[in-house]
Amino acid sequence: APPGYVGYEEGGQLTEAVRRRPFSIVLFDEIEKAHPDVFDILLQIMDDGRLTDSSGRTIDFRNAVIIMTSNIGGGFNRMGGLGFKLPGEGGEAEAHTASMMDELKHSFKPEFLNRVDEIVVFNQLTVEDIEKIVAILLKRVTREIEEEDMHLQFSLELVSYLARKGFNPEYGARPLLRLIQHEVENELSYRILEGEFKHGDTIVVTSDGEKVVFESALREAAPAE
């Protein structure tokens, strides 16, 4: 803060955090939206490995890891069309990376990019990636239901159904969480409240390709309405 304003004698959020914890991971999300002064600060950190705060203290950044994310070039994924792609097919992965790097060079100054140790390009998610994400989210549901003394089993058909229905080329994997909450968690909660499943039951959750199907390990299938 400027002299005379509240917070003038306090250290900055960045310098104070690293001063207290030198071995830190610092994340700058969507760095392309940052003020030009932020890039000047980052250049000083990458050049000298240290930064001076408003109190005149020198903060050592040599043990900190700085990660910057950017959505620059994200439009290339949307331009690729709907559906899933296979990485490397027809040289698409290499062309995608080259396009991303060109976009970075147009958006950031050379002196900034030249000081970045590593640039990682994330290609469009494949169907295998989405299915892995679905499996991770379903494991969270399993842990929650086990607290109620019930057990869940998810079929591969369910994973495939949720991956296909929940993936959006523009928004990535974000809609998956809402889909699982709506079609699995909410529906399962209703059935438990109605007494369809009880403590000690093993609940099998699968799909017929059009909807989620719930069944007890000892009962017939009960499709979601």
Contacts in CASP RR format, 6 or more apart in sequence:
PFRMAT RR
TARGET T0000
AUTHOR 0000-0000-0000
METHOD contacts of the structure
MODEL  1
APPGYVGYEEGGQLTEAVRRRPFSIVLFDEIEKAHPDVFDILLQIMDDGR
LTDSSGRTIDFRNAVIIMTSNIGGGFNRMGGLGFKLPGEGGEAEAHTASM
MDELKHSFKPEFLNRVDEIVVFNQLTVEDIEKIVAILLKRVTREIEEEDM
HLQFSLELVSYLARKGFNPEYGARPLLRLIQHEVENELSYRILEGEFKHG
DTIVVTSDGEKVVFESALREAAPAE
1 7 0 8 1.000
1 8 0 8 1.000
1 10 0 8 1.000
1 54 0 8 1.000
2 8 0 8 1.000
8 54 0 8 1.000
9 54 0 8 1.000
9 55 0 8 1.000
10 16 0 8 1.000
10 54 0 8 1.000
11 53 0 8 1.000
11 54 0 8 1.000
11 55 0 8 1.000
12 53 0 8 1.000
12 54 0 8 1.000
14 26 0 8 1.000
14 41 0 8 1.000
14 51 0 8 1.000
15 51 0 8 1.000
15 53 0 8 1.000
15 57 0 8 1.000
15 59 0 8 1.000
16 53 0 8 1.000
17 24 0 8 1.000
17 26 0 8 1.000
18 24 0 8 1.000
18 26 0 8 1.000
18 59 0 8 1.000
18 60 0 8 1.000
18 61 0 8 1.000
18 64 0 8 1.000
19 53 0 8 1.000
19 57 0 8 1.000
19 59 0 8 1.000
22 60 0 8 1.000
22 63 0 8 1.000
22 64 0 8 1.000
23 63 0 8 1.000
23 64 0 8 1.000
24 63 0 8 1.000
24 64 0 8 1.000
24 65 0 8 1.000
25 64 0 8 1.000
25 65 0 8 1.000
25 67 0 8 1.000
26 64 0 8 1.000
26 65 0 8 1.000
26 66 0 8 1.000
26 67 0 8 1.000
27 67 0 8 1.000
27 68 0 8 1.000
27 69 0 8 1.000
28 34 0 8 1.000
28 38 0 8 1.000
28 42 0 8 1.000
28 66 0 8 1.000
28 67 0 8 1.000
28 68 0 8 1.000
28 69 0 8 1.000
29 69 0 8 1.000
30 69 0 8 1.000
30 70 0 8 1.000
30 71 0 8 1.000
31 38 0 8 1.000
31 68 0 8 1.000
31 69 0 8 1.000
31 70 0 8 1.000
32 70 0 8 1.000
32 71 0 8 1.000
32 72 0 8 1.000
32 107 0 8 1.000
32 108 0 8 1.000
39 108 0 8 1.000
39 109 0 8 1.000
39 112 0 8 1.000
41 51 0 8 1.000
42 66 0 8 1.000
42 112 0 8 1.000
43 111 0 8 1.000
43 112 0 8 1.000
43 115 0 8 1.000
44 51 0 8 1.000
45 51 0 8 1.000
45 61 0 8 1.000
45 66 0 8 1.000
46 66 0 8 1.000
46 115 0 8 1.000
46 116 0 8 1.000
47 115 0 8 1.000
49 60 0 8 1.000
49 61 0 8 1.000
49 62 0 8 1.000
50 58 0 8 1.000
50 59 0 8 1.000
50 60 0 8 1.000
50 61 0 8 1.000
50 62 0 8 1.000
51 58 0 8 1.000
51 59 0 8 1.000
51 61 0 8 1.000
52 58 0 8 1.000
52 59 0 8 1.000
53 59 0 8 1.000
68 116 0 8 1.000
70 104 0 8 1.000
70 107 0 8 1.000
72 100 0 8 1.000
72 103 0 8 1.000
72 104 0 8 1.000
72 107 0 8 1.000
73 99 0 8 1.000
73 100 0 8 1.000
73 103 0 8 1.000
76 96 0 8 1.000
76 99 0 8 1.000
76 100 0 8 1.000
76 103 0 8 1.000
77 124 0 8 1.000
77 169 0 8 1.000
77 170 0 8 1.000
78 169 0 8 1.000
78 170 0 8 1.000
80 124 0 8 1.000
80 169 0 8 1.000
81 169 0 8 1.000
82 169 0 8 1.000
83 167 0 8 1.000
83 169 0 8 1.000
84 125 0 8 1.000
84 126 0 8 1.000
84 127 0 8 1.000
84 130 0 8 1.000
84 167 0 8 1.000
85 92 0 8 1.000
85 124 0 8 1.000
85 126 0 8 1.000
86 126 0 8 1.000
87 93 0 8 1.000
87 123 0 8 1.000
87 126 0 8 1.000
88 94 0 8 1.000
93 123 0 8 1.000
96 121 0 8 1.000
96 123 0 8 1.000
96 124 0 8 1.000
97 121 0 8 1.000
97 123 0 8 1.000
100 121 0 8 1.000
101 119 0 8 1.000
101 121 0 8 1.000
104 113 0 8 1.000
104 119 0 8 1.000
105 113 0 8 1.000
113 119 0 8 1.000
124 169 0 8 1.000
125 167 0 8 1.000
125 172 0 8 1.000
125 173 0 8 1.000
127 163 0 8 1.000
127 164 0 8 1.000
127 167 0 8 1.000
129 173 0 8 1.000
130 163 0 8 1.000
130 166 0 8 1.000
130 167 0 8 1.000
130 173 0 8 1.000
130 176 0 8 1.000
131 159 0 8 1.000
131 160 0 8 1.000
131 163 0 8 1.000
133 163 0 8 1.000
133 173 0 8 1.000
133 176 0 8 1.000
134 159 0 8 1.000
134 162 0 8 1.000
134 163 0 8 1.000
134 176 0 8 1.000
134 180 0 8 1.000
135 154 0 8 1.000
135 159 0 8 1.000
137 176 0 8 1.000
137 177 0 8 1.000
137 180 0 8 1.000
138 152 0 8 1.000
138 154 0 8 1.000
138 158 0 8 1.000
138 159 0 8 1.000
138 180 0 8 1.000
138 184 0 8 1.000
141 152 0 8 1.000
141 180 0 8 1.000
141 184 0 8 1.000
141 185 0 8 1.000
141 188 0 8 1.000
142 151 0 8 1.000
142 152 0 8 1.000
142 154 0 8 1.000
145 151 0 8 1.000
145 152 0 8 1.000
145 188 0 8 1.000
145 203 0 8 1.000
146 152 0 8 1.000
148 192 0 8 1.000
148 199 0 8 1.000
149 199 0 8 1.000
149 200 0 8 1.000
150 192 0 8 1.000
150 197 0 8 1.000
150 198 0 8 1.000
150 199 0 8 1.000
150 200 0 8 1.000
150 201 0 8 1.000
150 202 0 8 1.000
150 203 0 8 1.000
151 200 0 8 1.000
151 201 0 8 1.000
151 202 0 8 1.000
151 203 0 8 1.000
152 202 0 8 1.000
152 203 0 8 1.000
152 204 0 8 1.000
152 205 0 8 1.000
153 202 0 8 1.000
153 203 0 8 1.000
153 204 0 8 1.000
153 205 0 8 1.000
153 217 0 8 1.000
154 205 0 8 1.000
154 206 0 8 1.000
155 204 0 8 1.000
155 205 0 8 1.000
155 206 0 8 1.000
155 207 0 8 1.000
157 206 0 8 1.000
157 207 0 8 1.000
157 208 0 8 1.000
157 209 0 8 1.000
158 205 0 8 1.000
158 206 0 8 1.000
158 207 0 8 1.000
158 212 0 8 1.000
160 207 0 8 1.000
161 207 0 8 1.000
161 209 0 8 1.000
161 212 0 8 1.000
162 176 0 8 1.000
162 179 0 8 1.000
162 180 0 8 1.000
162 183 0 8 1.000
162 184 0 8 1.000
162 207 0 8 1.000
163 176 0 8 1.000
165 179 0 8 1.000
166 175 0 8 1.000
166 176 0 8 1.000
166 179 0 8 1.000
167 173 0 8 1.000
167 175 0 8 1.000
167 176 0 8 1.000
168 174 0 8 1.000
168 175 0 8 1.000
183 211 0 8 1.000
183 212 0 8 1.000
183 224 0 8 1.000
184 205 0 8 1.000
184 212 0 8 1.000
187 212 0 8 1.000
187 214 0 8 1.000
187 224 0 8 1.000
188 197 0 8 1.000
188 203 0 8 1.000
188 205 0 8 1.000
188 214 0 8 1.000
191 197 0 8 1.000
191 214 0 8 1.000
191 222 0 8 1.000
196 214 0 8 1.000
196 222 0 8 1.000
197 203 0 8 1.000
197 214 0 8 1.000
197 216 0 8 1.000
201 216 0 8 1.000
201 217 0 8 1.000
202 216 0 8 1.000
202 217 0 8 1.000
203 214 0 8 1.000
203 215 0 8 1.000
203 216 0 8 1.000
203 217 0 8 1.000
204 214 0 8 1.000
204 215 0 8 1.000
204 216 0 8 1.000
204 217 0 8 1.000
205 212 0 8 1.000
205 213 0 8 1.000
205 214 0 8 1.000
206 212 0 8 1.000
206 213 0 8 1.000
206 215 0 8 1.000
206 221 0 8 1.000
207 213 0 8 1.000
208 223 0 8 1.000
211 223 0 8 1.000
211 224 0 8 1.000
212 223 0 8 1.000
212 224 0 8 1.000
213 221 0 8 1.000
213 222 0 8 1.000
213 223 0 8 1.000
213 224 0 8 1.000
214 221 0 8 1.000
214 222 0 8 1.000
214 223 0 8 1.000
214 224 0 8 1.000
215 221 0 8 1.000
215 222 0 8 1.000
END
